[in-house]
Amino acid sequence: MRKLLLSYSFIVSLVAAIAAPYVLDNVIAGASLTSSDQLPVVIGVLFVLFWVATLVVGVKFVPQGDAEEEPWVEDEDDLSREAGTVKWFNVTKGFGFITRDQGDDVFVHFRSIRGKGHRSLLEGQRVRFTVTESDKGMQAEDVSVVS
């Protein structure tokens, strides 16, 4: 999305910068912006101004992340971390439990899930994680979805 914004803002700025001196010459009598010695400088300055303006407006209105952001996914081959299956996850409360492949359940909090934005897990999803001991028991950390 950002590449598209950059491309469009460049094209719009270039067209506007080339057209503006001719339009202004017709609007402002005696402006002589299109005289041969000033034209490249005028176009250059206008291009930079238009480009900065379109980028600022574009960045302000382009969403920072996709609505359906992909979860952090890793390969099944990572054996340095434990594997398990999501037993349940309450999206509203932001926590749930993962059943380790060894059989016992481990608490998981949404902050322990890799990724940006809204982080959650689906029941039955395969995940990889590390386990830490907290004051309330075993907890999954650095949780990622297995592809």
Buried (B, 14 or more C-beta within 10 A) or exposed (E): EEEEBBEEBBEBBBEBBBEBBEEBBEEEEEBEBBEEEEBEEBBEEBBEBBBEBBBEEBEEEEEEEEEEEEBBEBEEEEEEBBBBBBBBBEEEEBBBBBBBEEEEBBBBBBEBBBBEEEBBBEEEBBBBBEBEEEEEEBBBBBBBBBE
